[in-house]
Amino acid sequence: MVLFIVLLLTLILSVGGILATFFLVSNRAQPADQDKKTRLLEEIAKNKDTIHGLLKQRKNFRSATQLDSIKKEVSTLKKSVSQEEKTLEELGELLQTAQQNIEQKEVAQQDLKMSGEAEVEKLDALLAVYEEVSTESIDLEQRLAQSMKNLESILNEVSLTEAQRGQLDDLNEAMNIAGTNLRNLILEYEAVNGRLTALKSQHEDLEGEYTRLVEEQLG
């Protein structure tokens, strides 16, 4: 805004100087000065057009306060994305642990015949962990979507320099990638949940079969 005012004042002073010269030439009104008078008139008209153009564009100039506000919003978004990426890493670790538990359960399927209620409780605990993680993942996806919506609003509504727009475009791309990774993670959680449910069903079937065999032997 300060630059705009300085530029406008410079042009006004320039026009003032040209007008003074014009009136001086007009007062002396010699035929030889007619060409100079014509050039001065053309210069005055050109500067008037430039001033009018600047006045029309004054709304596009942003104050230092507005730019600071934009920078703060961008900084907040970056912190939000960083926190969401950290949460994604934590969810990934939980998923890896759950997958390892699944593999261990599959290896030990043959031994489940002799297991009791403790094994069922472990499976229930894993399913409970899945439910909690799934809820957190959905909440995180919603927060990420809202952050992307806010960023899109800034890109569409706020006048930015090329450098600022480039930074926000990079941030938007990073958030898109994070969103894709999160959706893939949710799909993996759903697959793990299906396997846990199937494993629990197998355990219950094996336990029922074991009970039946024991009863037959006792009978």
C-alpha positions in Angstrom: 0.0 0.0 0.0 2.9 2.4 0.8 4.5 1.6 -2.6 1.2 2.3 -4.3 0.8 5.8 -2.6 4.4 6.7 -3.4 3.9 5.7 -7.1 0.7 7.7 -7.3 2.2 10.8 -5.7 5.1 10.6 -8.1 2.8 10.5 -11.1 0.7 13.4 -9.8 3.8 15.5 -9.3 4.9 14.5 -12.8 1.6 15.6 -14.2 1.8 18.8 -12.2 5.2 19.6 -13.6 4.0 18.9 -17.2 1.0 21.2 -16.6 3.2 24.0 -15.3 5.4 23.7 -18.4 2.3 23.6 -20.6 0.9 26.8 -19.1 4.3 28.5 -19.5 4.5 27.5 -23.1 0.9 28.6 -23.7 1.6 32.0 -22.2 4.5 32.5 -24.5 2.4 31.1 -27.4 5.0 31.3 -30.2 4.3 29.3 -33.5 7.5 27.4 -33.1 6.3 26.1 -29.7 3.1 24.6 -31.2 4.8 21.1 -31.5 6.1 21.3 -28.0 2.6 22.2 -26.8 1.1 19.3 -28.6 3.6 16.9 -27.1 2.9 18.2 -23.6 -0.9 17.7 -24.2 -0.2 14.1 -25.2 2.0 13.5 -22.2 -0.6 14.9 -19.8 -3.3 12.6 -21.3 -1.0 9.6 -21.0 -0.2 10.3 -17.3 -3.9 10.9 -16.6 -4.7 7.5 -18.0 -1.9 5.9 -15.8 -3.3 7.6 -12.7 -6.8 6.4 -13.4 -5.5 2.9 -13.9 -3.7 3.0 -10.6 -6.8 4.2 -8.8 -8.8 1.4 -10.3 -6.2 -1.2 -9.0 -5.8 0.2 -5.5 -8.1 -2.5 -4.1 -5.7 -5.1 -5.2 -2.9 -3.8 -3.0 -2.6 -5.5 0.4 -1.5 -3.8 3.6 1.3 -5.2 5.8 -1.2 -6.3 8.4 -3.1 -8.3 5.8 0.1 -10.0 4.6 1.1 -10.8 8.2 -2.3 -12.4 8.7 -1.9 -14.5 5.6 1.6 -15.6 6.7 0.1 -16.6 10.1 -2.6 -18.6 8.4 0.0 -20.4 6.3 2.1 -21.1 9.3 -0.9 -22.5 11.2 -1.7 -24.8 8.3 1.9 -26.0 8.1 1.8 -26.9 11.8 -1.5 -28.7 11.4 -0.1 -30.8 8.5 3.0 -31.6 10.5 0.8 -32.8 13.4 -1.3 -34.8 11.1 1.7 -36.5 9.5 2.9 -37.4 13.0 -0.5 -38.9 13.7 -0.2 -40.9 10.5 3.1 -42.3 11.6 1.6 -43.3 14.9 -1.3 -45.0 13.2 1.1 -46.8 10.9 3.0 -48.2 13.9 -0.4 -49.4 15.4 -1.2 -51.1 12.1 2.2 -52.8 12.0 1.7 -54.1 15.5 -1.8 -55.4 14.6 -0.5 -57.1 11.5 2.3 -58.8 13.5 -0.3 -60.0 16.0 -2.4 -61.4 13.1 0.6 -63.3 11.7 1.4 -64.7 15.1 -2.2 -65.9 15.5 -2.2 -67.5 12.1 1.0 -69.4 12.9 -0.5 -70.6 16.2 -3.9 -71.6 14.7 -3.3 -75.3 15.4 -2.6 -74.6 19.1 -5.9 -72.7 19.5 -7.7 -76.0 20.2 -6.2 -76.0 23.7 -6.6 -72.3 24.4 -9.3 -70.9 26.6 -11.2 -67.7 27.3 -7.9 -65.8 27.6 -7.3 -66.1 23.8 -10.8 -64.8 23.1 -10.2 -61.8 25.3 -6.9 -61.0 23.4 -8.8 -61.1 20.1 -11.5 -58.9 21.6 -8.8 -56.5 22.8 -7.3 -56.3 19.3 -10.8 -55.6 17.8 -11.3 -52.9 20.4 -8.0 -51.3 19.4 -9.1 -51.4 15.8 -12.3 -49.6 16.6 -10.5 -46.9 18.5 -7.9 -46.5 15.7 -10.6 -46.5 13.0 -12.5 -43.7 14.8 -9.3 -41.7 15.1 -8.5 -42.2 11.5 -11.9 -41.0 10.3 -11.6 -38.0 12.6 -8.1 -37.2 11.2 -9.4 -37.6 7.6 -12.2 -35.1 8.4 -9.7 -32.6 9.9 -7.4 -33.0 6.9 -10.3 -32.4 4.5 -11.2 -29.2 6.5 -7.6 -28.0 6.3 -7.6 -28.5 2.6 -10.8 -26.6 2.3 -9.4 -23.7 4.2 -6.3 -23.7 2.1 -8.4 -23.7 -1.1 -10.3 -20.7 0.2 -7.1 -18.8 0.8 -5.9 -19.6 -2.7 -9.1 -18.4 -4.3 -10.0 -15.4 -2.1 -6.6 -13.8 -1.2 -4.3 -11.9 -3.5 -0.9 -13.6 -3.2 2.5 -13.1 -4.7 3.8 -15.8 -7.0 6.2 -17.0 -4.3 3.4 -17.2 -1.7 1.1 -19.0 -4.1 3.9 -21.4 -4.9 4.3 -22.2 -1.2 0.6 -22.8 -0.8 0.4 -25.0 -3.9 3.2 -27.1 -2.4 1.4 -27.3 0.9 -1.8 -28.3 -0.9 0.0 -31.0 -2.8 1.5 -32.3 0.5 -2.0 -32.4 2.1 -3.4 -34.3 -0.9 -0.7 -36.9 -0.6 -1.3 -37.1 3.2 -5.0 -37.6 2.5 -4.4 -40.4 0.0 -2.0 -42.1 2.5 -4.6 -41.8 5.2 -7.4 -43.3 3.1 -5.1 -46.2 2.2 -4.3 -46.7 5.8 -8.1 -46.8 6.7 -8.5 -49.5 4.0 -5.7 -51.5 5.5 -7.3 -51.2 9.0 -10.6 -52.5 7.5 -8.7 -55.5 6.0 -7.0 -56.2 9.4 -10.4 -56.0 11.1 -11.8 -58.5 8.7 -8.9 -60.9 9.4 -9.3 -60.4 13.1 -13.0 -61.2 13.0 -12.4 -64.3 10.8 -9.6 -65.4 13.3 -12.0 -65.0 16.2 -14.6 -67.1 14.4 -12.1 -69.8 13.6 -11.0 -69.9 17.3 -14.6 -70.3 18.4 -15.2 -73.1 15.9 -12.0 -74.9 17.1 -12.9 -74.5 20.7 -16.4 -75.9 20.0 -14.9 -78.8 18.1 -12.4 -79.5 21.0 -15.3 -79.4 23.5 -17.3 -81.9 21.4 -14.3 -84.3 21.1 -13.7 -84.1 24.9 -17.4 -84.8 25.6 -17.3 -87.8 23.2 -14.2 -89.2 24.9 -15.8 -88.7 28.3 -19.0 -90.3 27.1 
